[in-house]
Amino acid sequence: MAQKRRNSQKLERLPRIHINRRDGRLQVDGMDAWYTYWRDPYHLLLTIPWVGFVMVVVAVYVAINAIFALLYLAGGDGIANAEPGSFRDAFFFSVQTLASIGYGAMYPTTLYANIIVTMEAITSLLSIAVLTGLAFARFSRSTARIVFSQNAVITTFQGVPTLMVRLANQRRNYIREGEVQIYLLRDEVDSDGHFMRRFHDLKLIRSRTPSFVLSWTLMHPIDADSPLYHCTPESLRDSHAELLVLIHGVDDTIAQPVHASHTYSTDYILLDYRFADILHVSPEGDRYIDYTDFHTVVPSRFADIPSAHRASNER
């Protein structure tokens, strides 16, 4: 009972979360925003921008030295060669002590001052360890610079309506054992009348690659087993459908796992369109990739597509 009571109290302290829909996409206010982690200082210091991180470090450093300066002043004239009652001298003596500089011009002369110096030395060891750990954690956070096409398209591939999404590795290095999942998110009501936000796994023709270097086109055939079968733009829009694309792998440069994600609302899923070609052949016979048309889509012809898959593409 006590544990249940504590869990209930924790839930009561949680802020109210607003779920909104902007540009056709389901969004949670404050999601992944650094300023929402003020109750979690460690996570806040990992997610705050570098400028804010440096400002926080400087503010804490000045505050610590100011506190110890006041403690030194509270003990009377305990610092040699310091002007009695001078906050400035006490503050800079604290700076020298906290940084283990020890110029020798000022030094403690009383038992009280030596006790405060000892406390400040311990604080220095702990603060340096914490700051070093935070800086290392920020620098060591692995990220993937993956570019997602602005739109997902539905076109024909081997005579079957196929959903396609295009990716590119912006770093031009190897992402080993790359793996991608595409999920269809939509509102549904089950047979008992219960509302739910359901995830459907969309099967891809190729969901894994041993090395992702340049570009990668993801393809999901819309056959009888697909959750998109017989869906229309209107039904997808009414169910607030979205496509969630997740990719992860191992960055060959840093040998660390990396991941990226992107969401497409129904406004960014285009029917009767295909991606423009980006793989070309030079006059010398060499192949090259031109990313200028990476996001470009062109109309495609659906002569053999069931009417359930055809619709206008007005946006």
Secondary structure, 3 states (H helix, E strand, C coil): CHHHHHHHHHHHHCCCCCEEEECCEEEECCCCCHHHHCCCHHHHHHHCCHHHHHHHHHHHHHHHHHHHHHHHHHCCCCECCCCCCCHHHHHHHHHHHHCCCCCCCCCECCHHHHHHHHHHHHHHHHHHHHHHHHHHHHHCCCCCCEEECCCEEEEEECCEEEEEEEEEECCCCCEEEEEEEEEEEEEEECCCCCEEEEEEEECCCCCEEEEECCEEEEEEECCCCCCCCCCCHHHHHHCCCEEEEEEEEEECCCCEEEEEEEEEEHHHEEECEEECCCEEECCCCCEEECHHHCCCEEECCCCCCCHHHCCCCCC
